[in-house]
Amino acid sequence: MDREKFINEINHIGFTVHENVFDKSMIEELNNYAKTLNPERGHDKKMNWFGWNKVEKMENPAVEVDWAYYWTPHVHHPHVENIKNELSPMADATFGEGNWVWHVQDFIVLQPGMNFIRPHIDTPYRFKEFKYAEGLLGLQFMVMMCDFTPDNGATGYVPGSHKYIYDGIHMRDKQESWRLFFADNYEQYTAGAGSFVCWHPRLIHSTMPNKSNEIRRALLLHAAEKKTARKLEAIDPQFNYDLRTT
């Protein structure tokens, strides 16, 4: 992995692609494991939201919802630990060794027939407590469990949009005001299974429509600056179960 490329592209583009980093057999084993995990939360194909509490009450959430995409529960697996160890030098180079922690990790599963976009920004900036925070406070890593292409919904992103302060709450609640801007300015990428991408959490991005007949699955890993992580432990429902009201 090229640290200089990583830091330069995160700073200037807000998004970086690194191809064929992880062993394909390990990725295949991890993908097979991910297939056994039920949904935890997500959107159906009509863009309705199914939160933690609603999904928890389902007998078989994998089939009771016509999923567009969903996230699995926080995942623990030896291969995930290996991946984190290999990615840690990138976070060290960004935050400084010992100045960050792994915050959360899960799989995101994109179903065939998912046909909408949802431009947004990520943790921590999506929370009101970090709405106008300056500086890089996190990194969102995504490891491909299969080949990613524009056809199966490779992430769309607006290069350089992390350099501007966006109201993540407004973006979440007023989607229509952002979709046209996103549609006019986004880019996509291609990357094979075992590759990874990483983006600045303030970058405007979206999962894209899956026009293929195959499921698109990826491992998400969020690295957070240490002080930020301590606050997220209190305010992030993905970490603090007591906040799961939807």
Residue pairs with C-beta under 8 A, 6 or more apart in sequence:
1 18
1 21
1 86
1 89
1 90
2 18
3 89
3 90
3 93
5 16
5 18
6 16
6 18
6 90
6 93
6 94
6 198
7 93
7 94
9 15
9 16
10 16
10 94
10 136
10 139
10 198
10 199
10 200
12 160
13 159
13 160
14 157
14 159
14 160
14 161
14 162
14 163
14 199
14 200
14 202
14 203
15 157
15 159
15 197
15 198
15 199
15 200
15 203
15 205
16 197
16 198
16 199
17 189
17 191
17 195
17 197
18 195
18 196
18 197
18 198
19 191
19 192
19 195
20 192
20 194
20 195
21 86
21 194
21 195
21 196
22 83
22 86
22 143
22 194
22 195
22 196
23 194
24 193
24 194
26 79
26 82
26 194
27 79
27 143
27 144
27 145
27 193
27 194
28 193
29 79
30 77
30 79
30 80
30 145
30 219
31 145
31 146
31 193
31 217
33 77
33 79
34 72
34 75
34 107
34 109
34 145
34 217
34 219
35 217
37 72
37 73
37 75
37 107
38 60
38 61
38 62
38 72
38 73
39 50
39 55
39 61
39 62
39 65
39 67
39 70
39 71
39 72
39 109
40 52
40 55
40 70
40 71
40 72
40 73
40 106
41 49
41 50
41 51
41 52
41 55
41 70
41 71
42 49
42 50
42 55
42 65
42 67
42 68
42 69
42 70
42 71
42 109
43 49
43 50
43 67
43 68
43 69
43 70
43 118
44 50
44 65
44 66
44 67
44 68
45 66
45 67
45 68
45 111
45 113
45 114
45 115
46 66
47 68
47 116
47 118
49 246
50 61
50 65
50 70
51 244
51 245
51 246
52 237
52 244
52 246
53 244
53 245
53 246
54 246
55 61
55 65
58 64
58 65
67 109
67 111
68 110
68 111
68 113
68 114
68 115
68 116
69 108
69 109
69 110
69 111
69 114
69 207
70 108
70 109
71 106
71 107
71 108
71 109
71 220
72 106
72 107
72 108
72 109
73 106
74 104
74 105
74 106
74 238
75 105
75 106
75 107
75 219
80 105
80 219
80 221
83 143
83 219
83 221
84 102
84 105
84 221
87 141
87 196
87 221
87 223
90 139
90 141
90 198
91 100
91 139
91 223
92 100
94 100
94 136
94 139
95 136
95 223
95 225
99 225
99 226
100 223
100 224
100 225
100 226
100 229
101 223
101 224
101 226
101 229
102 221
102 222
102 223
102 224
103 123
103 138
103 222
103 223
103 224
103 229
103 232
103 236
103 239
104 123
104 220
104 221
104 222
104 236
104 238
104 239
105 219
105 220
105 221
105 222
106 219
106 220
107 145
107 217
107 218
107 219
107 220
108 142
108 207
108 217
108 218
108 220
109 215
109 216
109 217
110 152
110 153
110 207
110 210
110 215
110 216
110 217
111 210
111 215
112 210
112 212
112 213
112 214
112 215
113 210
114 153
114 207
114 209
114 210
115 209
115 210
116 209
117 156
117 179
117 182
117 183
117 206
117 207
117 208
117 209
118 175
118 206
118 207
119 158
119 171
119 175
119 178
119 179
119 181
119 182
119 204
119 205
119 206
120 126
120 168
120 171
120 172
120 204
120 205
120 206
121 166
121 168
121 171
121 201
121 202
121 203
121 204
121 205
122 138
122 140
122 199
122 201
122 202
122 203
122 205
122 222
123 138
123 140
123 201
123 222
123 224
123 232
123 236
123 238
124 130
124 133
124 137
124 138
124 201
124 224
124 228
124 231
124 232
124 236
125 131
125 133
125 137
125 166
125 168
125 201
125 202
126 168
126 169
126 172
126 201
127 168
127 232
127 235
127 236
128 169
129 231
129 235
130 137
130 228
131 167
131 168
131 169
132 165
136 200
136 225
137 201
137 224
137 225
137 228
138 201
138 222
138 223
138 224
138 225
138 228
139 198
139 199
139 200
139 201
139 222
139 223
140 198
140 199
140 200
140 201
140 220
140 221
140 222
141 196
141 197
141 198
141 220
141 221
141 222
141 223
142 155
142 196
142 197
142 198
142 218
142 219
142 220
142 221
143 194
143 195
143 196
143 218
143 219
143 221
144 191
144 192
144 193
144 194
144 195
144 196
144 197
144 218
145 193
145 217
145 218
145 219
146 152
146 193
146 214
146 215
146 216
146 217
147 190
147 191
147 192
147 193
148 154
148 155
148 189
148 190
148 191
148 192
148 195
148 216
148 218
149 190
149 212
150 188
150 190
150 208
151 211
151 212
152 210
152 211
152 212
152 214
152 216
153 207
153 208
153 209
153 210
153 211
153 212
153 216
154 188
154 189
154 190
154 191
154 208
155 188
155 189
155 197
155 199
155 205
155 206
155 207
155 208
156 182
156 186
156 187
156 188
156 205
156 206
156 207
156 208
157 186
157 187
157 199
157 203
157 204
157 205
157 206
158 181
158 182
158 185
158 186
158 187
158 203
158 204
158 205
159 185
159 187
161 185
161 202
161 203
161 204
162 199
162 200
162 201
162 202
162 203
162 204
165 202
166 202
166 204
170 177
171 178
171 204
178 204
181 204
182 204
182 206
186 206
188 208
189 197
191 197
199 205
201 222
210 216
224 232
232 239
233 239
233 240
234 240
235 243
236 243
237 243
237 244
237 245
